């Protein structure tokens, strides 16, 4: 890094520190690929062991509110936060949060696995519920005992193993299909999920659903969502309600499904922080990029800005 690049990076750090320390700041964290990543010997649950304490410290500061902006459902996030030592989600993330790619949100200081508000329309939710039933009739449990034991199966003529989660892991206001394979950001990804997406898109077209579509989240999850609703629209709605100020919002994120939200926040004077393993487009939008991946990069950022 040359002296000009170093100077620019240092100026950016000072600007972000000022946002952290001198304003009423709303901080949102994406989960998969940002806070949660690969399980390693030093991260047996997929996150840096210092992360829970770092987040709890951040959330305890009087001028800062921390929450999530995730594709996960509230029950999925609860499983994750329990691994981080929280009995409820608000033990780790006490501020307003966005779930299921902007289709749900929870206010500050409530446990979103029990208290949340749906942002998607009744028409979209009805189509999603109907599609879930159709999808289940197209799926067959694998004949391989190891796959079948964990409820993996297949769609016709598609080799990628598929699992269809149940209850709230299925999504409250969206639909969920899990695909076995790498993150789409990984070099080992070879298009395994594309036939699954095409198959579900074809079903949506055949039944003539007009309010929903499907998209890859990136981590082996296909989401069935309402058209026109996203993390970006949820941030706008929270801003319109006076819950957050976009120019005092910081988003930690990494994935392709964060691009629209990242651009929306930076266009409105907010800050986007990303990690080394992020999607290239997120990196091009980011205010600051950590040198390390996943939660190690988040810890790097928090140590940098909270000194």
C-alpha positions in Angstrom: 0.0 0.0 0.0 1.5 3.3 -1.0 1.5 6.5 1.2 -1.5 8.0 -0.6 -3.6 4.8 -0.2 -2.5 4.6 3.5 -3.5 8.2 4.1 -6.9 7.6 2.5 -7.5 4.5 4.6 -6.5 6.4 7.7 -8.9 9.3 6.9 -11.7 6.7 6.3 -11.0 5.2 9.7 -11.3 8.6 11.4 -14.6 9.3 9.6 -16.0 5.9 10.7 -14.8 6.4 14.3 -16.6 9.7 14.4 -19.8 8.0 13.3 -19.3 5.2 15.9 -18.5 7.4 18.8 -20.2 10.8 18.3 -23.7 10.1 16.8 -26.8 8.0 17.5 -25.7 5.2 15.3 -27.7 2.1 14.0 -25.4 -0.8 13.2 -26.7 -3.8 11.2 -24.8 -7.1 10.7 -25.4 -9.6 7.9 -24.9 -13.1 9.3 -23.9 -15.7 6.7 -20.5 -15.0 5.3 -20.0 -11.9 7.5 -20.5 -13.0 11.1 -20.8 -16.7 10.5 -18.5 -18.7 8.2 -16.5 -21.9 7.9 -16.1 -24.0 11.1 -12.4 -24.2 11.9 -10.3 -25.3 14.9 -10.2 -21.7 16.2 -13.9 -21.1 15.3 -15.7 -24.3 16.1 -19.2 -22.7 15.7 -18.2 -20.7 12.6 -17.4 -17.4 14.4 -14.4 -15.9 16.1 -14.5 -16.7 19.8 -14.1 -13.0 20.6 -17.1 -12.0 18.6 -19.9 -12.4 21.3 -18.1 -10.2 23.8 -17.2 -7.6 21.1 -20.9 -7.4 20.1 -22.1 -7.2 23.6 -19.7 -4.4 24.4 -20.8 -2.5 21.2 -24.4 -2.9 22.1 -23.9 -1.6 25.6 -22.7 1.8 24.4 -25.4 4.5 24.9 -25.2 6.0 21.5 -25.2 2.7 19.5 -28.0 0.3 18.5 -27.0 -3.0 17.0 -29.2 -5.5 15.1 -29.1 -7.8 12.1 -30.0 -7.4 8.4 -30.1 -11.1 7.3 -31.7 -13.6 5.0 -32.2 -15.8 8.0 -35.6 -16.3 9.8 -35.8 -15.3 13.4 -35.7 -19.0 14.5 -32.5 -19.6 12.4 -30.9 -16.6 14.1 -31.9 -17.7 17.5 -30.0 -21.0 16.9 -26.9 -18.9 16.0 -27.2 -16.5 19.0 -27.5 -19.4 21.4 -24.2 -20.7 20.2 -22.9 -17.2 21.0 -24.1 -17.4 24.6 -27.4 -15.6 24.3 -30.6 -17.2 25.4 -32.6 -14.7 23.3 -31.6 -12.8 20.2 -31.7 -9.5 22.0 -28.9 -10.7 24.3 -26.6 -10.2 21.4 -28.6 -7.9 19.0 -30.9 -5.6 21.1 -31.6 -3.1 18.4 -34.1 -3.1 15.4 -33.4 -5.9 13.0 -34.3 -7.0 9.5 -35.0 -10.6 8.6 -35.7 -12.8 5.6 -34.2 -10.3 3.1 -36.4 -7.4 4.3 -39.7 -9.3 4.6 -39.7 -9.2 8.5 -38.4 -6.7 11.0 -38.4 -6.5 14.8 -38.3 -3.3 16.9 -35.6 -2.4 19.4 -35.6 -4.3 22.6 -37.9 -7.2 21.7 -37.1 -10.9 21.1 -37.8 -11.3 17.3 -38.3 -15.0 17.5 -41.6 -14.1 19.3 -42.2 -10.5 18.3 -41.8 -9.4 14.7 -43.7 -7.5 12.1 -44.3 -8.8 8.5 -43.5 -6.3 5.7 -44.6 -8.5 2.8 -48.1 -8.4 1.3 -50.9 -10.9 2.0 -51.0 -11.7 -1.7 -47.3 -12.7 -1.8 -47.6 -14.7 1.4 -50.5 -16.6 0.0 -48.6 -17.5 -3.2 -45.5 -18.5 -1.2 -47.6 -20.9 1.0 -49.2 -22.4 -2.1 -45.8 -22.8 -3.8 -44.4 -24.6 -0.7 -47.1 -27.3 -1.0 -46.4 -27.7 -4.8 -42.6 -27.9 -4.2 -43.1 -30.7 -1.6 -44.9 -32.8 -4.2 -41.9 -32.5 -6.6 -39.3 -33.5 -4.0 -38.3 -37.2 -3.3 -36.3 -38.4 -0.3 -32.8 -39.7 -1.3 -32.3 -43.5 -1.5 -28.8 -42.9 -0.1 -29.2 -43.7 3.7 -26.7 -41.0 4.8 -28.5 -38.3 2.8 -32.0 -39.6 3.8 -31.0 -39.6 7.5 -30.6 -35.8 7.3 -33.7 -35.4 5.1 -31.8 -34.7 1.8 -33.5 -35.5 -1.4 -33.9 -34.5 -5.0 -36.0 -32.7 -7.6 -36.5 -34.6 -10.9 -33.4 -34.8 -13.1 -31.4 -32.5 -10.8 -28.2 -33.9 -9.2 -27.9 -31.3 -6.4 -29.2 -32.7 -3.1 -32.1 -30.6 -1.7 -33.6 -30.3 1.8 -36.9 -28.6 2.6 -36.8 -27.2 6.1 -40.0 -27.2 8.2 -41.7 -24.9 10.7 -40.2 -21.5 11.2 -36.9 -22.6 9.7 -38.8 -22.6 6.5 -39.3 -18.9 6.8 -42.1 -16.8 8.3 -42.8 -14.6 5.3 -40.6 -16.3 2.7 -39.9 -19.8 1.4 -36.7 -21.7 1.9 -35.0 -24.5 0.0 -31.5 -25.7 1.2 -29.0 -26.9 -1.4 -26.0 -29.1 -0.6 -22.8 -27.5 -1.8 -20.3 -24.6 -1.4 -21.0 -20.9 -1.0 -21.4 -19.3 -4.4 -18.5 -17.0 -3.5 -16.1 -20.0 -3.1 -13.8 -21.0 -6.0 -15.2 -24.6 -5.7 -18.7 -23.5 -6.7 -19.5 -24.8 -10.2 -23.1 -23.7 -10.8 -24.6 -26.5 -8.7 -27.6 -24.4 -7.6 -28.6 -22.9 -10.9 -30.7 -25.9 -12.0 -32.6 -25.7 -8.7 -33.3 -22.0 -9.2 -34.4 -22.7 -12.7 -36.7 -25.5 -11.6 -38.5 -23.3 -9.0 -38.7 -20.4 -11.4 -40.4 -22.6 -13.9 -42.9 -23.8 -11.3 -43.7 -20.1 -10.4 -44.3 -19.4 -14.1 -46.4 -22.5 -14.7 -48.7 -21.7 -11.8 -48.8 -18.0 -13.0 -47.9 -16.6 -9.6 -47.4 -12.8 -10.1 -46.2 -11.6 -6.7 -43.2 -13.8 -6.0 -39.8 -15.0 -7.4 -36.8 -17.0 -6.2 -33.2 -16.0 -5.7 -30.0 -17.6 -4.4 -28.8 -16.2 -1.1 -25.3 -17.5 -1.8 -24.7 -20.0 1.0 -26.7 -23.0 -0.3 -30.1 -21.4 0.3 -32.7 -20.6 -2.2 -35.3 -18.0 -1.0 -38.8 -17.5 -2.4 -39.6 -13.8 -2.0 -42.0 -11.1 -2.8 -41.1 -9.1 -5.9 -39.9 -5.6 -5.1 -39.1 -6.2 -1.5 -35.6 -6.5 -0.2 -33.2 -5.4 2.6 -33.0 -2.1 0.8 -36.8 -1.5 0.9 -36.8 -2.5 4.6 -34.1 0.1 5.4 -36.2 2.7 3.6 -39.3 1.7 5.5 -37.5 1.9 8.9 -36.2 5.3 7.9 -39.6 6.5 6.9 -41.0 5.3 10.3 -38.3 7.3 12.1 -36.7 4.2 13.5 -33.3 4.7 11.9 -31.5 7.6 10.1 -29.8 6.3 7.0 -27.0 8.8 7.2 -26.3 7.4 10.7 -26.5 3.7 9.6 -23.6 1.3 9.3 -24.1 -2.0 7.5 -21.6 -4.9 7.8 -22.3 -7.2 4.9 -20.7 -9.5 2.2 -23.1 -11.0 -0.3 -24.7 -10.5 -3.6 -28.1 -10.1 -1.9 -26.6 -7.1 0.1 -25.7 -5.1 -3.0 -28.9 -3.1 -3.3 -29.0 -2.3 0.4 -25.3 -1.4 0.5 -25.8 1.1 -2.4 -28.9 2.5 -0.8 -27.1 3.2 2.5 -24.0 4.7 1.0 -26.1 6.9 -1.4 -27.8 8.3 1.7 -24.7 9.1 3.6 -24.4 5.9 5.6 -21.4 3.5 5.9 -20.8 0.0 4.5 -18.1 -2.2 6.1 -17.2 -5.5 4.5 -14.8 -8.4 4.9 -12.1 -9.9 2.7 -14.3 -12.7 1.4 -17.1 -10.4 0.2 -18.6 -10.3 -3.2 -16.6 -8.0 -5.5 -19.5 -5.6 -6.1 -19.9 -5.2 -2.3 -16.2 -4.4 -2.1 -16.6 -1.7 -4.8 -19.4 -0.1 -2.7 -17.8 -0.5 0.7 -16.6 2.5 2.8 -14.0 0.2 4.4 -12.8 -3.3 3.7 -11.2 -5.6 6.4 -8.1 -7.5 5.5 -9.5 -10.7 7.1 -12.5 -12.8 6.2 -15.8 -13.4 8.0 -16.0 -12.7 11.7 -12.2 -12.3 11.9 -12.7 -9.3 9.6 -15.6 -8.0 11.8 -13.3 -8.2 14.9 -10.6 -6.4 12.9 -13.1 -3.6 12.1 -14.4 -3.3 15.6 -10.9 -3.2 17.1 -10.0 -0.5 14.5 -13.0 1.7 15.1 -13.5 1.3 18.9 -9.9 2.2 19.9 
